[in-house]
């Protein structure tokens, strides 16, 4: 999952109150605002093992965001992170603030096999973040990453800072991220300018190389760090934006880099191809030994914003590209760049060899921010666009009124199945997407629109502040 800055398990369906029937194409079940009188954004969503939605984000509102009896019902100041649980009928189950007196953001979340939730984000707060005995109990630089483990009722089990004397969030809006393995291991990825407190001795890259390096850190389920490494070259920035763990316990990390060295080894492409950045993917085994790594980009600026594991340990990557070359392959939905930035999605096999790649875009800028893949290989995309022409027949929203959220599904071979806008009259983006085996997908983002966001009878039918978070649930047919 991924997120950007503001720009201007199977389930018992009856228990969760899912309504509506499957149709020939996806259809919106419900949409709701989520926010108070100030600003909110929701960059991350994941389903837990019972089919409930877990939504994470940030808020500047002192009311309306926490439920009675939650872990933290008091707004800490400046910006607080929040985490909330929703059923598939659109009712809020619980929600809590999380943070101190400065700026705190949750940006991504994942659920383990025990239905425990890991939320990751950034913090500038010197208190209210880490639990006693955590890996790192104090803020080290101007801002650090924070990693918090919650139980399924929204109470923290442990929480830690992660960072050195520099900055651990690059400001691109695309990092950090978290993923879990089948053995309970937790991987934290992001970016850093710090020269200490990041990597473990003997790791793949124990010292920072570039202006900003990516980092990958492995923790046990109890919050004990196993190993950590920098990842980057000597002549440019490298940022990790997403990760996934395969069936053998290998961790695959994607992001963007401007480094021409220290990045690629085997896989699809060993050469930096130019522009401000290329995407990259690297695979480490469970012990932190690199297996392969590849660039993914053309002669202009390219970014991998999110990754998701696909069947047979393939990896789906998604992002945006200004390049007319080296991104898309013939026989997919669109192998011609359309102008500005185009969204793209591509599939790599377990050895890092590209299977296919396709654009989806218009003559202006279009972005893919997050991706999820169903067990059958269907790909779900959350993104953002401001130009008409991307909605397919029978999309629930075919009208563009400015910046709009974009929801798209692709087949396992790169064919576009369905695409719809999701927005109103004020501007929004979809930053997170998640698939659930009950036949639904959830999208979250940020909106400034007063119409076309919430459905009748939703939890919150009106924009409350200058921007609100929003949640959309879609009933799927092609899963």
C-alpha positions in Angstrom: 0.0 0.0 0.0 1.0 3.4 -0.6 0.1 7.0 -0.1 0.7 10.4 -1.5 0.6 14.0 -0.3 -2.6 16.0 -1.1 -2.1 17.4 -4.6 -3.8 21.2 -4.9 -9.3 -14.3 4.6 -12.9 -15.5 3.8 -15.8 -14.2 5.8 -19.3 -15.0 6.9 -21.1 -12.5 4.8 -24.3 -12.5 6.8 -22.5 -11.8 10.0 -21.0 -8.6 8.6 -24.1 -7.3 7.1 -23.0 -7.1 3.4 -25.8 -6.0 1.1 -26.4 -6.2 -2.6 -25.9 -8.8 -5.2 -23.0 -9.5 -7.6 -23.5 -8.0 -11.0 -21.8 -8.2 -14.3 -19.5 -5.3 -13.4 -18.4 -3.9 -10.0 -20.8 -1.6 -8.3 -20.5 0.8 -5.4 -22.1 -0.6 -2.3 -21.6 2.4 -0.1 -19.4 5.4 0.4 -18.9 7.6 3.5 -16.9 10.6 4.6 -14.8 10.2 7.7 -13.7 13.4 9.5 -14.2 16.2 11.9 -14.1 19.9 11.5 -10.4 20.0 10.4 -8.5 18.0 7.8 -8.2 14.2 7.4 -6.7 11.8 5.0 -6.9 8.0 4.9 -4.0 6.5 2.9 -4.2 2.8 4.1 -6.8 0.1 4.2 -6.7 -3.7 4.8 -9.2 -6.4 5.7 -8.8 -8.4 8.8 -9.4 -12.1 9.0 -13.1 -11.7 9.8 -13.7 -9.3 6.8 -13.8 -6.1 8.7 -12.1 -3.0 7.2 -9.1 -1.5 9.0 -8.6 2.1 8.0 -5.5 4.2 8.9 -4.8 7.8 8.4 -4.3 11.2 10.0 -6.5 13.9 11.5 -6.3 17.5 12.7 -9.8 17.3 14.3 -10.3 17.3 18.0 -13.7 15.5 17.9 -15.5 12.9 15.8 -12.6 10.5 15.2 -12.6 8.3 18.3 -15.2 6.0 19.8 -16.2 5.8 23.4 -13.9 3.5 25.4 -11.2 3.5 22.7 -7.5 3.4 23.6 -7.1 7.2 23.1 -10.1 9.4 22.9 -8.3 12.7 23.2 -6.7 14.6 20.3 -3.0 15.1 21.1 -2.3 18.3 19.1 -1.2 19.4 15.6 -1.9 16.1 13.7 -2.7 12.7 15.2 -2.7 9.4 13.6 -6.0 7.4 13.7 -6.9 3.7 13.2 -10.5 2.5 12.9 -12.4 -0.7 12.2 -15.6 -0.9 10.0 -17.9 -3.7 9.1 -18.9 -4.3 5.4 -22.2 -2.6 5.9 -20.4 0.7 6.5 -20.8 0.9 10.3 -17.9 2.0 12.4 -17.0 -0.5 15.1 -14.1 1.3 16.9 -11.7 4.1 16.3 -8.8 5.6 18.2 -6.4 8.5 18.0 -2.7 7.6 18.2 0.0 10.2 18.8 1.7 12.8 20.9 1.7 16.6 20.9 3.4 17.0 17.5 2.6 15.6 14.0 1.8 11.9 13.8 0.6 10.0 10.7 -0.4 6.4 10.0 0.3 5.6 6.3 0.0 1.8 5.9 -1.4 -1.2 7.8 -1.3 -5.0 7.6 -3.0 -7.8 9.5 -1.3 -11.0 10.6 -2.7 -14.6 10.9 -3.7 -13.9 14.5 -5.8 -10.9 13.5 -3.4 -8.5 15.0 -2.8 -5.2 13.2 0.5 -3.5 12.4 0.2 0.2 11.6 3.2 2.2 10.3 3.7 5.9 9.9 5.8 8.9 10.8 6.0 11.0 14.0 7.6 14.2 15.3 6.3 13.6 18.8 8.6 13.0 21.7 6.1 11.2 23.8 2.9 9.1 23.4 4.4 6.9 20.8 6.7 4.1 22.1 5.9 1.5 24.7 8.2 0.6 27.6 11.0 -1.8 26.5 10.5 -1.2 22.8 13.3 -1.4 20.3 13.6 2.4 20.3 11.8 4.3 23.0 12.7 7.9 22.0 12.6 10.2 19.0 16.1 10.5 17.5 15.8 13.1 14.7 13.3 15.7 13.5 11.0 12.8 12.6 11.1 9.1 12.8 9.1 6.2 11.5 6.7 4.6 14.1 5.5 1.0 14.1 2.6 0.0 16.3 1.1 -3.4 16.9 -2.6 -3.4 17.9 -4.9 -6.2 18.9 -8.2 -6.6 17.1 -10.0 -4.3 19.5 -7.6 -1.4 18.7 -5.4 -1.5 21.8 -1.7 -1.3 21.3 0.4 -4.3 22.2 3.8 -2.7 21.5 5.1 0.4 19.7 8.5 1.6 18.6 10.2 4.6 17.0 12.6 3.7 14.2 15.1 6.2 13.1 18.4 8.0 13.6 19.5 11.6 13.8 18.3 12.4 10.3 14.9 12.1 8.7 13.2 8.8 8.1 10.3 10.0 5.8 11.4 11.4 2.5 8.5 13.8 2.1 7.5 12.2 -1.3 4.3 10.9 0.3 5.2 7.4 -0.8 6.8 5.8 2.3 7.0 3.9 4.7 5.3 0.6 4.5 4.8 -2.7 6.4 4.3 -6.4 5.6 4.1 -9.6 7.5 5.3 -13.2 6.8 3.6 -16.5 7.5 5.9 -17.1 10.4 4.8 -13.8 12.1 7.9 -11.8 11.1 7.3 -8.1 10.4 9.1 -6.1 7.8 9.3 -2.3 8.0 10.5 -0.4 4.9 11.1 3.3 4.1 13.8 5.9 3.6 16.4 7.6 5.7 19.0 10.3 5.7 20.4 9.0 9.0 23.9 7.6 9.2 23.3 5.6 12.4 20.6 3.6 14.2 19.3 2.1 11.0 21.3 -1.0 9.9 22.7 -4.0 11.8 26.3 -5.1 11.6 27.0 -7.6 8.8 23.8 -6.7 6.9 23.7 -6.4 3.1 24.5 -2.6 3.3 25.5 -1.5 6.8 26.3 2.1 5.9 24.3 4.8 4.1 25.5 5.4 0.5 23.4 8.1 -1.1 21.7 11.4 -0.2 18.7 9.3 1.0 18.8 5.5 1.2 16.0 3.0 1.5 16.0 0.8 4.6 14.5 -2.7 5.2 14.2 -3.9 8.9 12.9 -7.3 10.1 11.2 -7.6 13.5 9.8 -10.6 15.4 6.1 -10.6 16.3 7.3 -9.4 19.8 9.0 -6.3 18.3 12.6 -7.5 18.5 14.7 -6.5 15.5 16.3 -9.4 13.7 18.3 -7.5 11.1 18.2 -4.3 9.1 19.9 -2.9 6.1 20.3 0.3 4.1 19.6 0.0 0.4 20.9 2.5 -2.1 23.7 3.7 -4.4 26.3 6.4 -4.1 24.9 9.0 -6.6 21.3 9.6 -5.8 18.3 9.0 -3.6 16.6 5.6 -3.0 13.2 5.3 -1.4 11.3 2.1 -0.4 7.6 2.4 -0.8 6.1 -1.1 -0.5 6.9 -4.7 0.5 5.4 -8.2 0.3 6.4 -11.5 1.7 6.3 -14.6 -0.5 5.5 -18.2 0.5 9.1 -19.0 1.2 9.5 -16.1 3.6 11.4 -13.9 1.2 10.7 -10.2 1.4 10.2 -8.2 -1.9 10.7 -4.4 -1.7 9.8 -1.8 -4.3 10.3 1.9 -4.6 12.2 4.5 -6.6 15.8 5.4 -7.1 18.1 7.9 -8.8 21.2 5.8 -8.1 23.0 4.3 -11.0 24.9 1.8 -8.9 24.3 -0.5 -5.9 20.8 -1.3 -7.0 20.4 -4.0 -9.6 21.7 -7.6 -9.6 19.9 -10.1 -11.9 16.3 -9.8 -12.6 14.6 -7.8 -15.4 16.9 -4.8 -15.9 20.4 -4.1 -14.5 20.7 -0.6 -16.0 19.5 2.7 -14.8 17.7 4.2 -17.8 17.7 7.9 -17.1 15.4 10.6 -15.9 14.9 11.7 -12.4 14.3 8.2 -11.1 13.6 4.6 -12.0 11.5 2.1 -10.1 13.3 -0.7 -8.4 12.5 -4.1 -6.8 14.8 -6.1 -4.6 14.3 -9.6 -3.1 15.9 -10.6 0.2 15.6 -14.0 1.9 14.5 -14.3 5.5 18.1 -13.9 6.7 18.6 -10.6 4.8 20.7 -12.0 1.9 19.9 -10.3 -1.4 18.5 -12.8 -4.0 18.1 -10.5 -7.0 17.3 -6.8 -7.7 16.1 -4.9 -10.8 15.4 -1.5 -12.1 12.1 -0.8 -13.7 11.9 2.4 -15.7 12.6 4.2 -18.9 14.4 7.4 -20.0 12.2 9.7 -17.9 10.9 9.8 -14.3 9.4 6.5 -13.0 8.2 5.5 -9.6 7.0 2.2 -8.1 4.4 3.3 -5.5 3.2 -0.1 -4.3 3.7 -3.8 -4.7 1.5 -6.9 -4.0 2.2 -10.6 -4.0 0.3 -12.5 -6.8 -0.2 -16.3 -7.3 2.8 -18.5 -7.7 5.0 -15.9 -5.9 4.8 -13.5 -8.8 4.9 -9.8 -7.8 2.6 -7.0 -9.2 4.1 -3.5 -9.1 2.2 -0.3 -9.7 3.1 3.4 -10.0 3.4 6.2 -12.5 5.8 6.9 -15.3 6.8 9.8 -17.7 8.7 7.3 -19.9 7.6 6.3 -23.4 10.0 3.3 -23.3 10.7 0.2 -21.3 7.4 0.3 -19.2 4.7 -1.5 -21.2 4.6 -4.6 -23.3 2.6 -5.5 -26.4 -0.7 -7.3 -26.1 -1.7 -5.6 -22.8 -4.3 -3.0 -22.3 -2.2 0.0 -23.5 1.5 -0.2 -24.5 1.7 3.5 -25.6 2.4 6.4 -23.2 -0.4 8.9 -23.3 1.3 12.1 -22.0 2.4 13.6 -18.7 2.5 10.9 -16.0 0.7 7.7 -16.8 -0.3 5.0 -14.3 1.3 1.7 -15.0 1.1 -1.9 -13.6 3.4 -4.8 -14.4 4.0 -8.3 -13.3 7.4 -9.9 -12.4 7.9 -13.6 -11.8 9.6 -15.0 -8.7 13.0 -14.7 -10.4 12.4 -11.0 -11.2 11.7 -11.5 -14.9 9.0 -9.2 -16.3 5.9 -11.0 -17.6 4.1 -8.0 -18.9 3.5 -4.3 -18.3 0.7 -1.8 -19.3 -0.1 1.9 -19.0 -3.5 3.4 -18.1 -3.5 7.1 -18.6 -4.6 10.3 -20.4 -2.9 13.3 -21.9 -2.4 14.8 -18.5 -1.1 13.4 -15.2 -2.4 10.1 -13.9 -1.2 8.2 -10.8 -1.5 4.6 -9.5 -1.0 4.8 -5.7 -1.8 1.3 -4.4 -2.4 -2.3 -5.6 -3.8 -5.5 -4.3 -4.2 -8.9 -6.0 -6.8 -11.6 -5.4 -6.0 -15.3 -5.0 -7.1 -15.8 -8.6 -4.7 -13.1 -9.9 -7.1 -10.3 -10.5 -5.4 -6.9 -9.9 -7.1 -4.0 -8.1 -5.7 -0.5 -8.4 -6.4 2.8 -6.5 -5.2 6.0 -8.1 -5.9 9.5 -9.2 -6.6 11.4 -12.4 -8.1 14.7 -13.6 -9.0 13.9 -17.2 -11.9 12.0 -18.8 -11.6 8.9 -20.9 -10.6 6.3 -18.4 -14.0 5.0 -17.2 -15.2 1.8 -18.7 -18.8 1.0 -19.7 -21.2 0.9 -16.8 -18.7 2.5 -14.4 -20.5 3.7 -11.3 -18.9 7.2 -11.8 -18.0 8.2 -15.3 -17.8 12.0 -14.7 -14.6 14.0 -14.1 -15.0 17.3 -12.2 -11.3 17.9 -11.4 -9.0 15.6 -9.5 -10.8 12.3 -9.0 -10.1 9.0 -7.4 -9.6 6.2 -9.8 -10.5 2.5 -9.2 -9.4 0.0 -11.8 -9.2 -3.8 -12.2 -6.9 -5.7 -14.5 -6.8 -9.4 -15.4 -3.8 -11.6 -14.5 -2.5 -11.0 -18.1 -2.7 -7.2 -18.1 -6.1 -6.6 -19.7 -8.3 -3.8 -18.3 -11.5 -5.3 -16.8 -13.1 -2.3 -15.3 -12.4 1.3 -14.4 -14.4 4.0 -12.6 -13.8 7.5 -11.2 -14.7 8.1 -7.6 -15.1 11.7 -6.8 -17.1 14.9 -6.7 -16.8 18.6 -7.2 -13.9 19.4 -5.0 -10.9 17.1 -5.7 -9.8 13.8 -4.3 -7.5 10.9 -4.6 -7.8 7.2 -3.8 -4.6 6.2 -2.0 -5.3 2.7 -0.7 -7.1 -0.4 -1.9 -7.8 -3.9 -0.5 -9.5 -7.0 -1.8 -11.6 -9.4 0.4 -12.6 -12.9 -0.5 -16.2 -12.2 0.3 -16.3 -10.5 -3.1 -15.7 -6.8 -2.2 -12.9 -4.3 -2.5 -12.4 -1.2 -0.3 -10.8 2.1 -1.3 -9.8 5.0 0.9 -8.4 8.4 0.3 -9.0 12.1 0.8 -11.7 14.4 -0.5 -12.7 18.1 -0.6 -15.9 17.4 -2.4 -19.4 18.1 -1.1 -21.3 15.8 -3.5 -20.9 12.3 -5.0 -18.8 10.8 -2.1 -21.3 9.5 0.4 -24.3 7.2 -0.4 -27.7 7.6 1.2 -27.8 6.4 4.8 -24.0 6.3 5.1 -22.1 6.7 8.4 -21.3 10.3 7.5 -23.0 11.9 4.5 -21.5 15.4 4.7 -18.0 17.0 4.3 -17.1 18.2 7.8 -13.8 20.1 7.2 -11.7 21.4 4.4 -10.8 17.8 3.6 -12.2 14.5 4.9 -11.0 11.0 4.6 -13.4 8.8 2.7 -14.1 5.1 2.3 -15.8 3.3 -0.7 -16.8 -0.3 -0.7 -17.4 -2.0 -4.1 -19.2 -5.2 -4.8 -17.1 -7.3 -7.3 -18.1 -9.8 -9.9 -14.7 -10.6 -11.5 -12.6 -11.7 -8.6 
